[in-house]
Amino acid sequence: MSIQLPGGVGSTARRLMPMVVALGTLLMGGWFMAHTAPGHIPDIWAHVYRIVGITNGDTLARPVESQSYLHSTTGNVGGYVDQEWIDFSLEYYDGYDPAVVKPETLVYDGRDGADVPCNNAAVNSPVAYAPQLVGFLVGKAFGLSPLATYHCAEALMLVVSTFLGAVSVMLLPKWRIVCGLVMLCPLMLRHNSFAISADSFTQAMVFLLSCMVFRAFLRKVSTAYCVALAAVCVAVVMCKFIYGPLCLLTLLIPWAQHRLSTAARTDGVGDAVGAMADEVPPDVPLHRDPHMWILAIGDALAIGWLMVWMKLTGWFVTTPLMVSYEEMTARKTALLTDPDTILSALKAVFASIVQAKSNLDRPIDSLVIRLCWILMLAVLVAVLAASVLRAFERSMSAFCWGTTVMSFGIVMLMYVALWLQYTPTDASAVEGMQHRYFLPLTVLCTLCTCECLQAIAARLRR
């Protein structure tokens, strides 16, 4: 199964696909950015308050007395926000995002600003906002207005998305056209190509990680490549640790590299990457392979960061209006010790999946969530079929099964997290799921599916 185009059109299309993705992301993302009014991004004001707080020194959230329409109870956390940003959020608030602060709850201490809550963004590290944070710092340094700074941050995020998307496709030894088209899907670009949100940089980094891992299963890679891959793993966990399990796929790479011929060819634009590959003799044991140590250290650093950050941010909940810290703690304890609670949580997760339940029960969001689940099940069926037919080479079988298990595991962890911190006690199904949580997994699942279908087609022809 492959894309066949007449003559040399296919080869040309594959070679030009990184440029197509870059131009498409820039143009389509720019169009969406120009037509998205300030304040019309999910959780936008929580993200803005979080970034402004970081620029004012509140790298870690702290307790605040003020409230927002979303966080209208006690137990709020946030940071210090300049008055101009408070005024900006109130000016552009039109009911879309309830994370905007209630002005009557602000407590002033003589400074030109106040402490503002942002619980649902407070768990995000500064790395998750790296491009946007640069934009806010530039705006602060040059005295730009909040509106100009807002658009500067969006533009920087769009540039980063464009660059990382092009690099991701360039690294692929095959399936460039398919993955490029997936990346250019309007659903991917509508918000996450430019939005002031932790989702934007996270999606771009997970796409990059997916393509880097896939390449390493098919082509010889260098020590420098493994160092870069380890760094990307750490960055992904620092962006949103829910996608951290994907980093474990890198531990299969040294084994896959040993199975590759030392004469493994490279093709297309990726020749420059392959040319830098430094061969590890096939008789070197895995535990002495420098690539294994580099990738293992990268994963260890990612896990270390995760443990430290969860310790630093584990004393509050993302939505105290829905679930208090005390209730979340009780649920977490019961989830580890009480069989009835485990069964109740599983029932709530299953009910939410079957109903394709979305946050606030938005019909369009529910429809996309249902479609995402159908596509994930299609990936599982394709992997099972390829395995039953024994169509896989062993290393690609490991990649596809690893991708499937990690993808399903990540989504299930999302449901459990929402059950812990967002679902009211009397709810029969998990609340809060949104289709955007599935999007970072699309490229990896696409690569997995394409490999399965190609292997099945080749097996049936034999």
N, C-alpha and C positions, 0 to 999 in steps of 0.2 A: 504494500500500500504506500504509494508515494504520489506526490504531485508531479504530473507529467505535462510539460508545456512544449510546444513545437520548437524544433531547431535548438538554437542556443538561448532561447528566451528564458527557460527555466534556470540555467546557470547564471544568466544576467540578473534575473529577478532575485535569486538567492544572494548574489554578491551585493546588490543594491538595497537589500532589505533593511540593513541598519539605517541607511540614509532615509528610506521611506518611513520607517518607524519614527525617526527623529523629526522629520518634516510633518508627519501626520500628528504626532504628539504636540508639536509646537503650534500647528495651525488649529487643530480641533480643540486642544486644551485651551489655547488662547481665546478661541471663540466662546467656549463654555465660561471661561473666566470673565470675559467682557459682558456676558449676558447673565451672570450670577450676581445679584445685588449683595452688598455687604450685609452680613448677618444671616444669609440663607445657606449655611453649611451646617450639617448636624453638629450639635454641641459647640458651635463656633465661639460663643462668648466665654465658655469655660476654657477653651483653648487659648483665646486671646488673653484672658486674665492670667492664665498659667504662664504664658510667655512673658507678659509684662512683669509678672512677679519675679520670674527668673532674671530678667534684666535689672531688677531692683535688688537682687541679692537673695531672693527667696528660692534657692535651688531646691530645697525641701519644703514641702507644705507645712504649715503650722496652724494651730487652732485660730479661728476667727469668729467674731460675734455677729457679723452681718449675715444676711440671708439673700438668696435669690428665689425666683418663682419655683425653680426646681428643688433647691435646697432651702426649704422654708421651715426647718426645725433646728434643733440643737445638734451638735456634733459636726459642724461644718469646719472645713479646712481650706486654706488658700494662701494668699500672699498679698503684699502691698502693691496696689495699682494706682498709677497716676490719675489725677482728676480728669485730665483730657481724655483718657481712655474710658473712664466711667461715663463721661458725658457722651462720648462717641457711641458706646454700646447702647445707651438709653435713647440716643437720637435715631439709631437705625433699628431699634427693636420694634418689630411689628407683629409679635406673637409667634414667630417661627421657632425661636429657640428659647425655652424657659430658663436657661442658665444665666440670663441677665440679672444683675443685682437689683434688689429692691432698694431704691434710694433712701427710703425712710428708715432703713435698718443700719445705714452706714454710721460708723463712729469715727469722728475726726479728732486728731491730736495736735492740730496746728500746722501739719504738713499739707502740701497740695496734693492730697490723695487719701486713700483709706485702705484698710484690709478688706478684701473681697473673696467670697468663697468660689471654689472651682473643684469640688470633690471628685467629679467624674473625670477630670483631667489631671488631678493632683498626683496620681500614681505614675504619670508619664515622666521619664527622665528628660533632661535637656537634649540628649542625643536624638530623641524622637522628633524634636522640632528644629534640628540643626539648620536646614536652609531658611526656614521662616525666622528663626532666632537671629540669624545674620541680618535679615531684612529689618527686624525691629531694632537691632543695635545700630544699623546704619541710619535709620530714621531718627533714633535718639541722638546719635552723634552729630547729625547735620540739622537737627531741629525741624524735621519734616512734620507736617500735620498728621494726625492719626489716619486720615483717609489715604494720604500719600504713602505712609508707612505700611498700611494694610495692603495696598496694591503692590508695593515694592516686595513685600514678603511673598505674596502670591506669585509674582513674576519670577522671583528667585527659585521658588519651589517648582515652577513649570520648567525652568531651565535645567534644574537638577533631574527632574523626571525625564526630560528629553534626552539628556546625556546618558543616564543610567539605562534607559530603555534601549538606546542605540548600542551601547556596550554589551548589554545582555544578549541581544540578537546576534551581534558580531561574534560572540563567543560560541554560539551554537554551531556544531559541525554538521547538523542536519535539522530539518523541520523549521528552518528560519521563516519561511513564508507563512506556515500555519501559526506559529507563535507570534510572528509580527502582526498578523491579522487579529489574533486574540488581544494583544496589547493595544491595538487601535480600536477595539470595540468601544463604542460610546459609553457603555456602562463603566468601563475602566477609567475613562478620561473625564467623565462628567464632573466629578468632584476631586478625585484622588490625584489628578495630574497637577493640581495647583493649590488645593485648599489649605487654609491655615488649620491644620489638624495633624494629629499623630499618625493617622491612617495614610497620609500622602507619602511621607518618606518611608514608612514601613513597607508599603506596597512596592515601591521602587526597589528597596533593598532586598525584599523577599524574591522579587523577579530576578534580580542579579544573582542571588544565592542559588536559585533553582537552575539557572543556565550554567553557572560555574560548576555545580555538582554534576549536572548531566554531561557536560563536556569531559569531565575527569573520568567518566565511565567509558568513554569512547576513544579518547586521545591521550597520549602521554603528556603529562604536565610537569612543570619544573618545580623546584623547591620554592622559588619566588612566588609561583602561582599558588602553592599550598599556603604560604604565609599570607597572601592576599585573601585566600578563601577563609582562613582562620579569622582574620580581621573582620571579614564580612559577617561571619557567624556571631562574633561578639557584638557587632553593630546591630544585627537583627534582634538579638536578645535585649539590647539596650533600648531599642525602639519599642517593641511590644513583645514581652516575654512569652505570650501565649503561642507565638510561632517558633519558639526556641527548640522544640523537638525536631524540627527540620534539620538542625545542626548535627544531629546524631547520624544523619545520612553520610556525613563526611568521613566517618570512621570506616565506612565500607570502601572508600576510595583507594587506599593503599593495596588492599586485596584485589580490587578491580584492575589497578595498574599492573600488578604482577601478572595478571592474566592476559594483558595486552601484549602483542608482539612488539619487540623492540624496534621493529621497522614500521610501526603504525604510522600510516600516512596522515597528513593533514590536508585540508582543502579550503578553497575560498579565501575570504579575508582572514580567516583564522590561522593562516600559514605562519604569520609572525609569532603568534602565541606558541604554536607547536614547535617552531624552530628553537625556542628557548628551553625545551624540555631537557632535563638532565637525567639520563637513564640511571635507574637503580638496578643493579644486576639481579636477575630473576632468582638467583640462589640465595639472596640475602633474606634471612627470616624477617617476618613482618615486624617483630618486636625490635629489630635493629634498623628498620627502614626509617630514615629521617622524615619522610612524609607522614608516616604514622605518628611520630612524636610531635611534629608541628601541629597536625590537625587535632590530636588528643589534647595538646596544651591549649589550643584555641577553644575547644569545647569545655575544658576545665575552667578557663578564664570566664567563659560565658556563664557557666553554672555558678562560679564564684560570685560574679556580678549579680546574678539573679538572687542568690541567697542574701547578699548584703542589701540589695535594693528592697527586697521584700521585707527584710527586717526593719529597714528605715521607714517603710511606708505601710507596714502592716497594722498600724494602730488606729486606722480610720477606715470607713467604708465609702464606696463611691456614691451611694445615694441613700443617705440616712433617712430621707422621707419615706422610702420604701422598706428598707431593712436597717435597723439600728446596729451599731457595732456589737452590742451585747447579744442581740439575736443572731448575728452572723457568726460570732464566736461559738455560741451554743450549737448552731447548725453544723459548723465545721467539726466540732468535737463529736457530735452525734453521728455525723457521716462516717467517722472512723471507728465508731464503737457500737452503734445501735443498728441491728439488722433492719428494724422497721423503718428507720430514717433512710437507710440506703434504698430500701424498696420504694419508699415514698418519693425519693429523689429520682429514681429510675423511671417511675410512672410519670412524673411530671415532665421529665426529659422526653420520654417516648410520646406523650400526648402532644407536646409542643412540636415535635418532628412531624407526626402524623397530620396535625392541623396546619403545618407550615405557619405557625404562629409568629407574628412579627411584633416589633415594638409599636405600641399604640394601635395594634391591629390594622395597620395600613394595608389596603387590598393589593396595591402594586408591590409593596415590599414582600407580602406573603406569597404572591405569585412568583417573584424572583427567587425567594428562598426555596419554594417547592421545586423550581427548575434546577436550582443548585443541587438539591438532594437527588433529583433524578439523574443529573450528570455524574454525581459522585458514585451513585449506584452503577451507572454505566461503566465507569472506570473499573469498579470492582469486578463486574461481569467480564470485562475485557481481560483483566489480569487472570481471573480464574480460567477463562477459556484458553488463554495462551499457555497456562500452566498445565491444564489437563491434556492439551495437545502436545505438550513438551516442545513448544515452538521456541522457547527462550534459550539463549546462551546464558550460562550461570550468572555472570555478573549483571547482565541486564535483568534477569529474573529478580536478583537481589534489589536492584534499583526500583523496579516496578512495585514489588511487594513492600519495600521500605516506604516508597512514596504513598502507597495506598494506606498502609497502617498509620503512618504519621499524619496524613491528611484527616482520616476519620478520627484519630485520637485528638487532634487539635480542635476539631469542631465539637467533639463531645466534651472536651475540657471547657470550651466556651459555654456550653449549656450548663455545666456544673457550676462554673463561676457566676453565671447569671442567676442560677438557683440560689446560690449562697448570698449574693449581694443585691439582687434586684427584684426577686420574686416575692410578693406578699405571702404571708402565712396561709391565707385562705385560698390561694390560687391553685387550680388543678393542673396547670401547665406552666412551664417556664416562661417568664416574661422577658422582653428586652432584646430578643434576637433581631439582628439586622443583616440584610444581604451583603452589605459591604464587608462583613467579617469573613466571608467566603472568598472574596476577590483575590487576595494575595496568593491563594493556592492554585489559581487557574492555570498559570503557565506550567508549573510542575505537573499537574494532573494532565494537561494537554500533551506534554512530552511523553508521559507514561502511556497514555491512550494510543498515541501515534505509534510508539514502539510495539505495543501489543498487537494492534491491527496489522502492522507490517509483518510481524512475526507469524501471526495466524495465516495471513495471505500466502506467505512464503511456504509455510508448512502444508497448506492445502494444495499448493501447486506441485509438491513433491510426490 
